[in-house]
Amino acid sequence: MSLCLISFTENGIKTSIRIKEALSDKDILLYTKWSDYREDSVIKVSESIMDFATNMMKEKHSLVFIAACGIAVRAIAPAINSKLTDSPVLVVDEEGKFVIPILSGHIGGANRLASIIADAIGGQAVITTATDINKAFAVDLWAKDHGLYIANKEGIAMVSSKVLEGKDITIGLDCKNQYPPERILDKANLPDNVHMVILSDNQTVDALVTNREDLSEYDASLYLKPKEYVLGIGCKKQKDPEDLEAFIDEIIKSQKIKPEDIYAIASIDIKKDEEAIVSYSRRRNIPFVTFSADELNKVEGDFSSSAFVKDTTGVDNVCERAAIKASEGELILPKLVRDGMTIAIARRDWRKGLIYE
């Protein structure tokens, strides 16, 4: 996901350049609507600001307006869909004094990004999310940090309201017959009013972590589903992104896997800029991780081997090894090949990140 900065004046351009220089480790693209700017380092935007914002958000870029809040709000309004999927959007004033997240603060990461930008340029992050300003537990942010997605977004407010009222909340983990109940979940990173339990039969909890599809037997306000799967991907150079997207979607559908179930896409590092893979990762908002040939060669397991792939990449199998490496789990779908594309799927044990040994 690129960080796209859009400015409208000369001072706005100067501030956007200052942000890019301060965050040199990030992938930042500079855009402007100021007609007098002539340097190649900033891309001129000829389309309407609404069309620009819609296209950026469709591609799942983070969007920063160096402008008034009203400009940003009107620009992004047609593209807003859901707090679970919308791109993070921020506003920075022309002088860089204030950095304001206005969309997708927790799940999209706009609040954290605001703090990063403000710290980098000596500005002030203006955070208005209730749990943040009260330094209270944010269940949606906790879910994101632990590789979980939210199955019913209306449950966020129900849990957060209890937290803000100072009431205790309980998060239950559904791992019956797999871990003994004396193992306590993620205790060190939780406030005293958040209690973690191994779910027992007919137990009522505020939030439930489960990978089950049928939730009718449970009683919870918020349902959190684990991102269980890692896709190992390989493809020929300059593969058509639409071909790869169609291939991936067909395979995951055949395995009854939804995009929101996917924890990461993995490949070899020589593919880190491969547009077909990067495009799928960005559009579906799935992290894309890569490993060196040496790292992949050290992955233990019984993998299908290709002499051609070995000669080309330095490793005999990219997709299976990458899937296992990123998931630290088990291969559930060995390599499938089609027209210069390969895919393998591994399942991660999502409970490992929640249970203390």
QUIWO-V215009 format. One record per backbone hydrogen bond with DSSP energy under -0.5 kcal/mol. NH is the residue of the N-H (numbers start at 1). CO is the residue of the C=O. Records with the same first field share a line. If there is no record, write none. Layout:
NH=CO, CO
//
This chain:
3=27
4=2, 62
5=3, 29
6=64
7=31
8=66
13=9
14=10
15=11
16=12
17=13
18=14
19=15
20=16
21=17
22=18
23=19
24=21
26=23
28=26
29=3
31=5
32=43
33=7
35=33
37=34
42=39
43=30
45=32
46=44
52=48
53=49
54=50
55=51
56=52
57=53
58=54
59=55
60=57
61=56
62=2
63=88
64=4
65=90
66=6, 64
67=65, 92
72=68
73=69
74=70
75=71
76=72
77=73
79=76
80=76, 77
85=82
86=82
89=103
90=63
91=100
92=65
93=98
96=93
99=124
100=91
101=99, 126
102=89
103=89
110=104
111=105
112=105
113=109
114=110
115=111
116=112
117=113
118=114
119=115
120=116
121=117
122=118
123=118
124=97
126=99
127=125
132=129
133=129
134=130
135=132
136=131
139=137
142=138
143=139
144=140
145=141
146=142, 143
147=144
148=143
149=225
151=149, 223
152=223
155=152
156=153
157=153
158=154
159=155
160=156
161=157
162=158
163=159
164=160
165=161
166=163
167=162
169=193
171=195
172=170, 207
173=197
174=172, 209
175=173
178=175
179=175
183=180
184=182
186=354
189=186
190=187
194=191
195=169, 193
197=171
199=173, 197
203=200
205=219
206=170
207=170
208=222
209=172
210=208, 224
215=213
218=215
219=203
221=205, 206
222=206
224=208, 222
225=149
227=147
228=226
229=261
230=346
231=264
232=230, 344
233=231, 266
234=342
236=340
239=236
243=240
244=240
245=241
246=242
247=243
248=244
249=245
250=246
251=247
252=248
253=249
254=250
255=251
256=253
257=252
261=258
262=259
263=229, 261
264=229
265=287
266=231
267=289
269=291
271=268
272=269
274=271
278=274
279=275
280=276
281=277
282=278
283=279
284=280
285=282
286=281
289=265, 287
291=267
296=292
297=293
298=294
299=296
303=301
306=316
310=306
311=307
312=308
313=309
314=309, 310
315=309
322=318
323=319
324=320
325=321
326=322
327=323
328=324
330=347
332=345
333=345
336=343
338=341
341=338
342=234
343=336
344=232
345=333
346=230
347=330
348=228
350=348
352=349
353=350
354=351
355=351
356=184
//
